[in-house]
């Protein structure tokens, strides 16, 4: 195998499109015949991905591995930071919880250990792959943090990687942000920047050309591409900021109205992505009783802090309104993971794993009580879901703190290989499960949507499209658009030139 060639993508700020661009480049390099892997040394995210061996990494790196056609491992994201409220975060090291830490404690006490982990992980990847596409985080120009940062230029130095800087033109001020970032870099770090890419452009590129020419003349750094904004791109998002783009209002042109509670600490919201691709469904995220209305399907998604988010339901009046809708309407309520725990009678946290509030009442829709435990379950699972008269094979992953126990008889929802999971009420109006990814199962998704359509007097829709196939098509679409709008051959040559000039 050829020696490993790295390329690092950094951004002028968070949500500049680094993850999507890394995903595209992973797919492009694979299409061009290179054995490719993604790498992000440290990721802060509430959306996580479970590897085949039951370890937890950032969702973006799992998706990038899928785009690369490889199995994800924790070496691709050795450190995952999961905010849990009140300036605390759970630190996940190589897929397993390490400890809860505040930002200052992490920065002061974890730096040397983190640096060692990152070096070891990158070295293992570099020994197995020809091309590694590295993703930075935030901005490399955070001058107040750079002396102990673990995710931008220090990682570029470890990997001896050239850097492409990405700016998001949609937010405005792209030239100022690119120039400012370059000027704030240390001289040696600036030399690593082989070019910039302007992302999320809408309109006629010719109108942008005077700015591109000025930028290159002013900075001496080439513009290697202008990537257009891609509508309806089916690539799983990692940062909940993407939810701002979803309306909270009902779309009357769609047959089915699906509301998702947008908890303050929502996690793994990509569970509902398959519904977004269904032509008869409108998905909206809601935070208040006024926004909730009377949906056909209400989803309580995962939560990084179930007790705090249950308190949010109580405080906003959503808890009472959900109970009223279940009693009075044909509403179907579906809870996943933390949302499943909220369906029960109570959630307690005797060890203060998530919160200093040791117990909170749940919605009381099922006779279940949940106790938070110190052990975290992370595992891929498969089994059979019992829905009406149907037994439907399903697969997904579990990632949760806590154990749930039933106080009375109940009907399990899924029979896994070694246990029962979840609950479904006899009228099928309340369903809960610990299984993330449940709606990614095409047959089950079709069954529940047709059940709801039947309640509304609508004809069923059979043979719905495969969501997995749509994801593959999304990877190819993203790669094709990026390939067409960047100077790929020039980038290949610049990477080679950089490596020849920086051999260690």
C-alpha positions as CSV (number, residue, x, y, z in Angstrom):
1,X,0.0,0.0,0.0
2,X,1.1,3.5,-0.7
3,X,2.2,5.8,2.2
4,X,-0.7,7.8,3.7
5,X,-1.4,11.2,2.3
6,X,-3.4,13.5,4.6
7,X,-5.5,16.6,3.8
8,X,-7.1,18.7,6.5
9,X,-10.3,20.8,6.2
10,X,-10.7,23.7,8.6
11,X,-13.3,26.4,8.7
12,X,-13.6,30.1,9.6
13,X,-16.3,29.2,12.1
14,X,-18.6,26.4,13.2
15,X,-21.2,25.2,10.6
16,X,-19.1,26.4,7.7
17,X,-19.7,23.1,6.0
18,X,-16.6,21.2,7.0
19,X,-18.3,17.9,7.7
20,X,-20.1,17.9,4.4
21,X,-17.0,18.8,2.5
22,X,-15.0,16.1,4.3
23,X,-17.8,13.6,3.4
24,X,-17.6,14.7,-0.2
25,X,-13.8,14.4,-0.4
26,X,-13.9,10.9,1.2
27,X,-16.3,9.8,-1.5
28,X,-14.3,11.5,-4.3
29,X,-11.0,9.9,-3.2
30,X,-12.6,6.5,-3.0
31,X,-14.1,7.0,-6.4
32,X,-10.6,7.9,-7.6
33,X,-9.2,4.6,-6.3
34,X,-7.7,5.6,-2.9
35,X,-8.4,3.6,0.3
36,X,-9.7,6.5,2.4
37,X,-10.7,7.3,6.0
38,X,-12.0,10.3,7.9
39,X,-10.4,11.6,11.1
40,X,-11.5,14.2,13.6
41,X,-9.4,14.2,16.8
42,X,-12.0,15.8,19.0
43,X,-15.6,16.3,18.3
44,X,-18.2,18.2,20.3
45,X,-21.7,16.8,19.4
46,X,-24.9,15.4,20.8
47,X,-25.5,13.3,17.7
48,X,-23.4,10.2,18.0
49,X,-22.8,7.0,16.0
50,X,-22.3,3.5,17.3
51,X,-19.6,1.4,15.7
52,X,-20.0,-2.3,15.1
53,X,-18.2,-3.1,18.3
54,X,-20.5,-1.0,20.4
55,X,-18.4,2.2,20.7
56,X,-19.6,5.8,20.5
57,X,-18.1,8.3,18.1
58,X,-19.3,11.6,16.5
59,X,-22.1,11.0,14.0
60,X,-20.2,12.9,11.3
61,X,-17.3,10.5,11.4
62,X,-19.6,7.6,11.2
63,X,-21.3,9.1,8.1
64,X,-17.9,9.9,6.6
65,X,-16.8,6.3,7.1
66,X,-20.0,5.2,5.3
67,X,-19.2,7.6,2.4
68,X,-15.7,6.0,2.3
69,X,-17.2,2.5,2.1
70,X,-15.4,1.4,5.3
71,X,-16.4,0.3,8.8
72,X,-16.1,3.1,11.4
73,X,-13.8,2.8,14.3
74,X,-13.0,5.0,17.3
75,X,-9.6,5.9,15.8
76,X,-11.6,8.1,13.5
77,X,-12.8,10.2,16.5
78,X,-10.9,9.2,19.6
79,X,-12.4,12.0,21.7
80,X,-16.1,12.9,21.8
81,X,-17.4,15.7,24.0
82,X,-21.1,15.5,24.8
83,X,-22.5,18.7,26.5
84,X,-24.9,17.8,29.3
85,X,-25.9,21.3,30.6
86,X,-24.6,23.7,33.2
87,X,-21.2,23.9,31.5
88,X,-20.6,20.2,32.0
89,X,-19.8,17.7,29.3
90,X,-19.4,13.9,29.2
91,X,-16.0,13.1,27.8
92,X,-16.0,9.9,25.7
93,X,-12.6,8.4,25.0
94,X,-12.3,5.7,22.3
95,X,-16.0,5.2,22.4
96,X,-16.5,4.8,26.2
97,X,-17.4,7.4,28.9
98,X,-14.3,8.7,30.6
99,X,-15.7,11.2,33.1
100,X,-17.8,14.4,33.3
101,X,-15.7,17.6,33.2
102,X,-16.2,21.3,33.0
103,X,-14.5,23.2,30.1
104,X,-11.7,24.6,32.3
105,X,-11.0,21.2,33.9
106,X,-10.8,19.5,30.5
107,X,-8.5,22.2,29.1
108,X,-6.2,22.1,32.1
109,X,-6.1,18.5,33.1
110,X,-6.9,16.5,29.9
111,X,-4.6,18.2,27.4
112,X,-1.6,15.9,27.6
113,X,-3.6,12.7,27.8
114,X,-5.7,13.9,24.9
115,X,-2.7,14.8,22.8
116,X,-1.3,11.3,23.3
117,X,-4.6,9.6,22.3
118,X,-4.8,11.7,19.2
119,X,-1.3,10.9,18.1
120,X,-1.8,7.2,18.6
121,X,-5.1,7.1,16.8
122,X,-3.8,9.0,13.8
123,X,-0.8,6.8,13.6
124,X,-2.9,3.7,13.4
125,X,-5.1,5.1,10.7
126,X,-2.1,6.3,8.7
127,X,-0.8,2.7,8.7
128,X,-4.0,1.3,7.2
129,X,-5.1,3.9,4.7
130,X,-3.7,5.7,1.6
131,X,-5.7,8.9,2.1
132,X,-7.0,10.5,5.3
133,X,-9.3,13.5,5.2
134,X,-9.0,15.4,8.6
135,X,-11.8,17.6,9.9
136,X,-11.1,20.6,12.2
137,X,-13.6,22.2,14.5
138,X,-14.8,25.8,15.0
139,X,-12.0,28.1,13.8
140,X,-8.2,27.8,13.9
141,X,-8.1,31.4,14.8
142,X,-9.4,31.1,18.4
143,X,-6.4,32.9,19.8
144,X,-7.6,32.5,23.4
145,X,-7.6,28.7,23.0
146,X,-4.8,27.9,20.6
147,X,-2.1,27.2,23.2
148,X,-3.9,24.0,24.3
149,X,-6.2,23.2,21.3
150,X,-6.5,19.6,20.2
151,X,-8.4,19.8,16.9
152,X,-7.0,22.3,14.4
153,X,-3.5,23.3,13.6
154,X,-1.9,21.1,16.2
155,X,-3.5,18.1,14.5
156,X,-2.3,19.4,11.1
157,X,1.2,19.5,12.6
158,X,0.9,15.9,13.9
159,X,-0.3,14.6,10.6
160,X,2.0,16.9,8.5
161,X,-1.1,17.8,6.6
162,X,-1.8,20.7,4.2
163,X,-5.0,22.6,5.0
164,X,-7.9,23.9,3.0
165,X,-9.8,26.7,4.7
166,X,-13.6,26.8,4.2
167,X,-15.8,29.9,4.4
168,X,-19.6,30.0,4.4
169,X,-20.8,32.7,2.1
170,X,-24.4,32.2,3.0
171,X,-23.9,33.9,6.4
172,X,-22.3,36.9,4.8
173,X,-18.8,38.5,5.3
174,X,-17.0,35.5,3.8
175,X,-14.0,37.5,2.6
176,X,-13.6,39.2,5.9
177,X,-13.8,35.9,7.8
178,X,-11.3,34.2,5.4
179,X,-8.8,37.1,5.5
180,X,-9.2,37.6,9.3
181,X,-8.6,33.9,9.9
182,X,-5.5,33.8,7.8
183,X,-4.1,36.9,9.4
184,X,-4.6,35.5,12.9
185,X,-2.8,32.3,12.2
186,X,0.8,31.8,13.3
187,X,3.2,32.2,10.3
188,X,4.1,28.5,10.2
189,X,0.4,27.5,10.4
190,X,-0.5,29.9,7.6
191,X,2.1,28.2,5.3
192,X,0.0,25.0,5.7
193,X,-3.0,26.6,4.0
194,X,-2.8,25.6,0.4
195,X,-6.1,27.3,-0.5
196,X,-9.6,28.2,0.4
197,X,-13.0,27.0,-0.7
198,X,-16.1,29.2,-0.5
199,X,-19.1,27.1,0.5
200,X,-22.9,27.4,0.2
201,X,-23.0,29.9,-2.7
202,X,-26.3,30.8,-4.3
203,X,-26.4,32.7,-7.6
204,X,-24.1,33.5,-10.6
205,X,-20.4,32.8,-9.8
206,X,-19.4,35.4,-12.4
207,X,-20.7,38.1,-10.1
208,X,-18.4,36.7,-7.4
209,X,-15.3,36.7,-9.6
210,X,-14.1,40.3,-8.7
211,X,-14.1,39.3,-5.0
212,X,-12.2,36.0,-5.8
213,X,-9.5,37.9,-7.8
214,X,-9.2,40.5,-5.0
215,X,-8.8,37.8,-2.4
216,X,-6.1,36.0,-4.2
217,X,-4.2,39.2,-4.9
218,X,-4.5,40.4,-1.3
219,X,-3.6,37.2,0.5
220,X,-1.6,35.2,-2.1
221,X,-3.8,32.2,-1.3
222,X,-5.7,30.6,-4.2
223,X,-9.4,30.0,-4.2
224,X,-9.7,26.3,-5.0
225,X,-13.5,26.2,-5.5
226,X,-16.9,27.8,-5.0
227,X,-19.3,25.1,-4.0
228,X,-23.0,25.9,-4.5
229,X,-25.7,25.5,-1.9
230,X,-27.2,22.1,-2.4
231,X,-30.9,21.8,-1.7
232,X,-32.4,18.7,-0.1
233,X,-29.0,17.1,0.5
234,X,-29.5,13.8,2.2
235,X,-26.5,13.8,4.5
236,X,-27.1,13.4,8.2
237,X,-26.4,16.5,10.2
238,X,-24.5,16.5,13.4
239,X,-25.0,19.9,14.9
240,X,-28.6,20.8,16.1
241,X,-28.2,24.3,14.6
242,X,-29.5,22.6,11.4
243,X,-32.9,22.3,13.1
244,X,-33.3,26.1,12.8
245,X,-34.0,25.6,9.1
246,X,-37.1,23.5,9.9
247,X,-40.5,25.2,10.2
248,X,-42.6,24.7,13.3
249,X,-45.8,25.3,11.3
250,X,-48.0,22.7,9.8
251,X,-47.8,22.2,6.0
252,X,-51.3,21.5,4.8
253,X,-50.1,20.3,1.4
254,X,-48.8,17.1,3.0
255,X,-51.0,14.2,4.1
256,X,-49.3,13.5,7.4
257,X,-48.1,16.1,10.0
258,X,-45.2,14.9,12.1
259,X,-44.1,17.0,15.1
260,X,-40.8,16.4,16.9
261,X,-40.2,17.9,20.3
262,X,-37.1,20.1,20.1
263,X,-35.6,19.5,23.6
264,X,-33.0,22.0,24.8
265,X,-30.6,19.0,24.9
266,X,-31.9,17.0,22.0
267,X,-29.7,14.3,20.7
268,X,-29.6,11.8,17.8
269,X,-32.3,13.8,16.0
270,X,-31.3,12.1,12.7
271,X,-33.6,9.3,13.9
272,X,-36.4,11.2,12.1
273,X,-34.5,11.9,8.8
274,X,-36.3,9.2,6.9
275,X,-39.6,10.9,7.3
276,X,-38.2,14.1,5.8
277,X,-37.7,12.1,2.6
278,X,-41.3,10.7,2.4
279,X,-43.5,12.7,0.0
280,X,-46.6,12.5,2.2
281,X,-44.9,13.6,5.4
282,X,-44.1,17.1,6.7
283,X,-41.7,17.1,9.7
284,X,-41.5,20.1,12.0
285,X,-39.7,20.7,15.3
286,X,-41.6,22.4,18.1
287,X,-40.8,23.9,21.4
288,X,-44.1,25.2,22.7
289,X,-47.8,24.3,23.1
290,X,-48.7,26.9,20.5
291,X,-46.4,25.3,17.9
292,X,-47.5,21.7,18.7
293,X,-51.0,21.9,17.4
294,X,-52.6,18.5,16.7
295,X,-50.1,16.4,14.8
296,X,-50.7,12.9,13.4
297,X,-47.5,11.6,14.9
298,X,-45.6,13.1,17.8
299,X,-42.0,12.0,18.3
300,X,-40.1,12.4,21.6
301,X,-36.5,12.1,20.4
302,X,-33.3,11.3,22.3
303,X,-31.9,13.6,25.0
304,X,-28.5,14.1,26.5
305,X,-30.2,15.0,29.8
306,X,-33.5,13.3,30.2
307,X,-34.4,14.8,33.5
308,X,-33.7,18.4,32.4
309,X,-35.6,17.9,29.2
310,X,-38.6,16.3,31.0
311,X,-38.6,19.4,33.2
312,X,-38.7,21.4,30.0
313,X,-41.9,19.6,29.0
314,X,-43.5,20.3,32.4
315,X,-42.4,23.9,32.4
316,X,-43.7,24.7,28.9
317,X,-47.0,23.0,29.5
318,X,-46.2,20.5,26.7
319,X,-46.5,17.6,29.1
320,X,-50.1,18.4,29.9
321,X,-50.9,19.0,26.3
322,X,-49.4,15.7,25.1
323,X,-51.5,13.9,27.7
324,X,-54.7,15.7,26.5
325,X,-54.0,14.9,22.9
326,X,-53.5,11.2,23.6
327,X,-56.8,11.1,25.5
328,X,-58.8,13.1,23.1
329,X,-57.3,12.5,19.6
330,X,-55.9,9.8,17.4
331,X,-52.4,11.1,18.1
332,X,-49.7,8.5,18.0
333,X,-46.8,9.3,20.4
334,X,-43.5,7.6,19.8
335,X,-40.6,8.0,22.3
336,X,-37.0,7.0,21.5
337,X,-34.3,6.5,24.1
338,X,-34.7,9.6,26.4
339,X,-38.0,10.3,24.9
340,X,-39.0,6.7,25.7
341,X,-38.0,7.2,29.3
342,X,-40.2,10.3,29.5
343,X,-43.3,8.3,28.6
344,X,-43.1,6.5,31.9
345,X,-44.2,7.5,35.4
346,X,-40.9,8.7,36.8
347,X,-37.2,9.2,36.1
348,X,-34.8,9.1,39.0
349,X,-31.0,9.8,39.2
350,X,-29.8,8.7,42.6
351,X,-26.1,8.9,41.5
352,X,-26.5,12.3,39.9
353,X,-25.3,10.9,36.6
354,X,-27.2,13.5,34.5
355,X,-28.6,16.0,36.9
356,X,-28.7,17.3,40.5
357,X,-32.5,16.9,40.4
358,X,-32.8,13.4,41.7
359,X,-36.3,12.6,40.4
360,X,-38.9,14.0,38.1
361,X,-42.4,12.8,37.1
362,X,-42.8,11.5,33.6
363,X,-45.7,11.7,31.3
364,X,-47.4,8.7,32.9
365,X,-48.5,7.2,29.6
366,X,-47.0,3.8,30.4
367,X,-46.5,2.0,33.7
368,X,-42.7,2.3,33.7
369,X,-40.1,3.8,36.0
370,X,-36.5,4.6,34.9
371,X,-33.5,4.8,37.2
372,X,-30.3,6.4,35.8
373,X,-27.2,4.2,36.3
374,X,-23.5,4.8,36.1
375,X,-23.2,2.3,33.3
376,X,-23.8,3.4,29.7
377,X,-25.3,1.0,27.2
378,X,-23.8,1.3,23.7
379,X,-24.6,-1.5,21.4
380,X,-25.9,-2.3,17.9
381,X,-29.0,-4.4,18.1
382,X,-31.5,-6.3,15.8
383,X,-34.7,-8.0,16.5
384,X,-38.4,-8.2,15.5
385,X,-40.9,-5.4,16.1
386,X,-44.5,-6.4,16.9
387,X,-46.8,-3.9,15.3
388,X,-50.5,-4.8,15.0
389,X,-50.6,-8.2,13.3
390,X,-47.2,-7.8,11.8
391,X,-43.8,-9.0,12.9
392,X,-41.2,-6.8,11.3
393,X,-37.4,-7.3,11.4
394,X,-35.6,-4.2,12.6
395,X,-32.1,-3.1,13.5
396,X,-30.5,0.0,15.1
397,X,-28.4,0.9,18.0
398,X,-28.8,1.6,21.7
399,X,-27.0,4.4,23.5
400,X,-28.4,5.3,26.9
401,X,-27.8,5.7,30.6
402,X,-30.4,4.1,32.8
403,X,-32.6,1.1,33.1
404,X,-36.4,1.0,32.8
405,X,-38.7,-1.3,34.8
406,X,-42.4,-1.9,34.4
407,X,-44.7,-1.6,37.4
408,X,-47.5,-3.6,35.7
409,X,-48.2,-5.7,32.7
410,X,-47.2,-4.4,29.4
411,X,-46.8,-5.4,25.7
412,X,-43.1,-5.4,24.6
413,X,-42.5,-3.6,21.3
414,X,-39.4,-5.3,20.1
415,X,-38.0,-8.8,20.7
416,X,-34.2,-8.5,20.5
417,X,-31.8,-11.5,20.5
418,X,-31.6,-11.7,24.2
419,X,-34.2,-9.4,25.7
420,X,-37.4,-7.5,25.2
421,X,-37.2,-3.8,24.3
422,X,-39.8,-1.0,24.5
423,X,-43.5,-1.0,24.9
424,X,-46.5,-0.6,22.6
425,X,-50.0,0.0,24.0
426,X,-52.9,-2.2,22.8
427,X,-54.4,0.7,20.8
428,X,-50.9,1.4,19.3
429,X,-51.2,5.1,20.3
430,X,-48.1,5.1,22.6
431,X,-44.9,3.4,21.5
432,X,-41.5,3.6,23.1
433,X,-38.1,2.0,22.4
434,X,-34.4,2.4,23.2
435,X,-33.6,1.5,19.6
436,X,-32.2,4.5,17.7
437,X,-32.6,4.2,13.9
438,X,-35.9,2.5,14.2
439,X,-37.4,4.6,11.4
440,X,-34.5,3.8,9.1
441,X,-36.1,0.4,8.8
442,X,-38.1,0.8,5.6
443,X,-40.7,-1.9,6.3
444,X,-41.5,-0.6,9.8
445,X,-41.6,3.0,8.6
446,X,-44.1,2.0,5.9
447,X,-46.2,0.1,8.5
448,X,-46.5,3.0,11.0
449,X,-47.2,5.6,8.3
450,X,-49.9,3.5,6.7
451,X,-51.4,2.9,10.1
452,X,-51.7,6.6,10.5
453,X,-52.9,7.1,7.0
454,X,-55.7,4.5,7.7
455,X,-56.8,6.5,10.8
456,X,-57.2,9.5,8.5
457,X,-59.1,7.6,5.9
458,X,-56.3,7.7,3.4
459,X,-55.2,4.9,1.1
460,X,-51.9,3.1,2.1
461,X,-48.7,3.8,0.2
462,X,-46.8,0.6,-0.5
463,X,-43.2,-0.1,-1.6
464,X,-41.8,3.1,-0.3
465,X,-38.2,4.0,-1.3
466,X,-35.2,2.6,0.5
467,X,-33.7,5.1,2.8
468,X,-30.3,3.4,2.7
469,X,-30.4,3.7,-1.1
470,X,-31.3,7.4,-0.9
471,X,-28.3,7.9,1.5
472,X,-26.0,6.3,-1.1
473,X,-27.4,8.5,-3.8
474,X,-26.9,11.5,-1.5
475,X,-23.2,10.7,-1.1
476,X,-22.8,10.5,-4.8
477,X,-24.7,13.7,-5.4
478,X,-22.6,15.6,-2.9
479,X,-19.4,14.2,-4.4
480,X,-20.4,15.1,-7.9
481,X,-21.4,18.7,-7.0
482,X,-18.1,19.2,-5.1
483,X,-16.0,17.6,-7.8
484,X,-17.6,19.8,-10.5
485,X,-17.0,23.0,-8.5
486,X,-13.4,22.6,-7.1
487,X,-10.1,22.4,-8.8
488,X,-9.5,18.8,-7.9
489,X,-6.5,18.1,-10.1
490,X,-4.8,21.2,-8.7
491,X,-5.6,20.1,-5.2
492,X,-4.0,16.7,-5.9
493,X,-0.9,18.4,-7.2
494,X,-0.7,20.8,-4.3
495,X,-1.0,18.0,-1.8
496,X,1.9,16.2,-3.5
497,X,4.0,19.4,-3.6
498,X,3.3,20.0,0.0
499,X,4.3,16.5,1.0
500,X,7.5,16.8,-1.0
501,X,8.4,20.1,0.6
502,X,7.5,19.0,4.2
503,X,8.9,15.4,4.4
504,X,9.7,14.7,8.0
